[in-house]
Amino acid sequence: MTTPASQRQRVRATDSKERLFEAAMTLLGNRAPEAVSVDQIAAAAGVSKGTVYYNYGSKDQLISQILDFGANKLMDELSRVAAGPDPYAALKHMVEFAMDFVASYPAFVQLWMQEQLHADLATTTTLHSRVTDLLLQVLERLAHLDEADKLPVATTIFGAALFTARMRATWREDLARDQVINAVMLTVDGLLATRPPATG
């Protein structure tokens, strides 16, 4: 059976975005964004410079779309493991995947943090809000949280996982993966110990 042209185009577009993401993460691993050109990213990804400018318009738009692609890549897997039947195990698997994702793409967190300084938070759905919403869905299966506690609790877990992963990936490579994951889960355990269990 012949694959429709529109489907082939979507596959090629996704493949190009994957290659651009991988290339950008590699190039930005040891350099500031301003030190990396569109030409370099396109060449490393095996994509023509003209194609990049045609599809993205500018370097800023390219970086923004690369970040969106990476965020979706992260969220797809976090959403999958969050749906597990055991909410505590699901939460730990989320931390484990976040740790491994940052280890594979350490430039992603730094680039994302820089992007947030310029983001229009009134109109932009940020990675922070997407992850904390997902964390809350899992946490509410574990414990009863007062409305005022929800965002601080989810943000604490988000920050602990993301930034300790970044620290381990960049300048504390001596820290073992399981050691850092267990430390984040100790934070979770402390939070859960002060809240009544979920009901229903």
WOVEN-V992477 format. One record per pair of residues at least 12 apart in sequence whose C-alpha atoms are under 6 Angstrom apart, sorted by the first residue. I is the first residue (numbers start at 1). J is the second residue. D is the distance in Angstrom with one decimal. If there is no record, write none. Layout:
I:J:D
I:J:D
//
This chain:
19:45:5.0
20:45:5.2
21:66:5.4
23:41:5.9
23:44:5.5
23:45:5.3
24:41:5.7
25:105:6.0
25:107:5.6
28:107:5.8
29:107:4.9
78:94:5.6
87:138:5.7
99:165:5.1
103:169:5.1
132:154:5.2
141:198:5.8
142:197:6.0
142:198:5.2
143:196:5.7
143:197:4.1
143:198:4.1
144:196:5.5
144:197:5.7
144:198:4.8
//
